Amino acid sequence: MNLEIEDRDEARLITVAENRIDASVAIRFKDCMAGAMKDGPERVVLDLSHVDFLDSSGLGAVVASMKLLGNGRRLELAGLRPTVEKVFRLTRMDSVFRIHADAASALGGAEDAS
């Protein structure tokens, strides 16, 4: 699982450099996210702009990653493509996560989140 990690201001940006998060990579994704989020800032932004496909296993791995952060830290999402955004909307996970149009607006503090 290829994740790109960059600390910016008071947030850690984690970009998924893969086009799918599905059952075949969900466990590896969760494990990589655990390492990428360890000892980081309070705010973590997960950039999913390269992800074209996310199934229920992938969604579960994203939710599990959020739970790994624990109290006082939060996971926000950015750059959801229409097919990925639809999964979050249909499962009502769009009400659980703060979702930004893209990583730049998430890190810039723009009020574009849903």
C-alpha positions in Angstrom: 0.0 0.0 0.0 1.6 3.3 -1.1 0.9 6.2 1.2 2.6 9.5 0.9 2.9 11.4 4.3 3.6 15.1 4.7 3.3 17.2 7.8 1.9 20.7 7.1 1.3 23.3 9.7 -0.9 21.6 12.3 -2.0 18.7 10.2 -0.6 15.5 8.7 -1.6 14.9 5.1 -1.7 11.3 4.0 -2.2 10.7 0.3 -3.3 7.3 -0.9 -1.3 6.7 -4.1 -3.4 3.8 -5.2 -6.5 3.6 -7.3 -8.4 1.0 -5.1 -9.1 0.3 -1.5 -10.9 -3.0 -1.5 -11.0 -6.3 0.3 -7.6 -7.3 -1.2 -5.8 -4.4 0.4 -8.0 -3.3 3.3 -6.0 -4.9 6.1 -2.7 -3.7 4.6 -4.2 -0.2 4.3 -5.3 -0.1 7.9 -1.9 -1.3 9.1 -0.1 1.3 6.9 -2.5 4.0 8.2 -1.8 3.0 11.8 1.9 3.6 11.2 1.4 6.8 9.2 -0.8 8.3 12.0 1.3 7.3 14.9 2.6 10.2 17.0 1.3 12.8 14.6 -0.6 16.1 15.0 -4.2 16.2 16.2 -5.6 16.6 12.7 -5.0 14.1 10.0 -6.3 14.7 6.4 -6.6 11.6 4.2 -6.4 12.5 0.5 -8.4 10.0 -1.5 -8.1 11.9 -4.9 -6.3 9.0 -6.6 -8.8 6.4 -5.4 -11.4 5.4 -8.0 -12.9 2.4 -6.1 -13.7 1.8 -2.5 -15.8 -1.2 -1.4 -17.3 -2.0 2.0 -14.0 -3.5 3.2 -12.2 -0.3 2.2 -14.8 1.8 4.0 -14.4 -0.4 7.1 -10.6 0.2 6.9 -11.1 4.0 6.7 -13.5 3.9 9.7 -11.0 1.6 11.6 -8.3 4.1 10.9 -10.4 6.9 12.4 -10.9 4.8 15.5 -7.2 4.2 15.8 -6.6 7.9 16.3 -8.3 7.9 19.7 -9.7 10.9 21.6 -8.5 14.4 20.8 -7.4 13.5 17.2 -9.5 13.6 14.1 -9.5 12.1 10.6 -10.8 14.3 7.8 -11.2 13.2 4.2 -10.3 15.1 1.0 -10.6 14.7 -2.8 -13.3 12.1 -2.9 -14.1 11.1 -6.5 -17.8 10.6 -7.3 -17.8 6.8 -7.0 -16.0 7.0 -3.6 -18.1 9.9 -2.4 -21.3 7.9 -3.3 -20.1 5.1 -0.9 -19.7 7.5 1.9 -23.1 9.2 1.2 -25.1 5.9 0.8 -23.7 4.6 4.1 -24.2 8.0 5.8 -20.5 8.1 6.7 -20.5 11.5 5.1 -22.1 12.6 8.4 -19.3 11.0 10.4 -16.3 12.5 8.5 -15.5 16.0 7.7 -15.1 15.9 3.9 -13.2 18.6 1.9 -13.2 19.1 -1.9 -9.5 18.6 -2.1 -6.3 18.5 0.1 -5.4 22.1 -0.6 -8.7 23.4 0.8 -8.6 21.0 3.7 -5.1 22.3 4.7 -6.0 25.9 3.8 -8.8 25.8 6.3 -11.5 26.7 3.7 -15.0 26.2 4.9 -15.9 23.8 2.1 -16.4 20.8 4.2 -19.7 18.9 4.5 
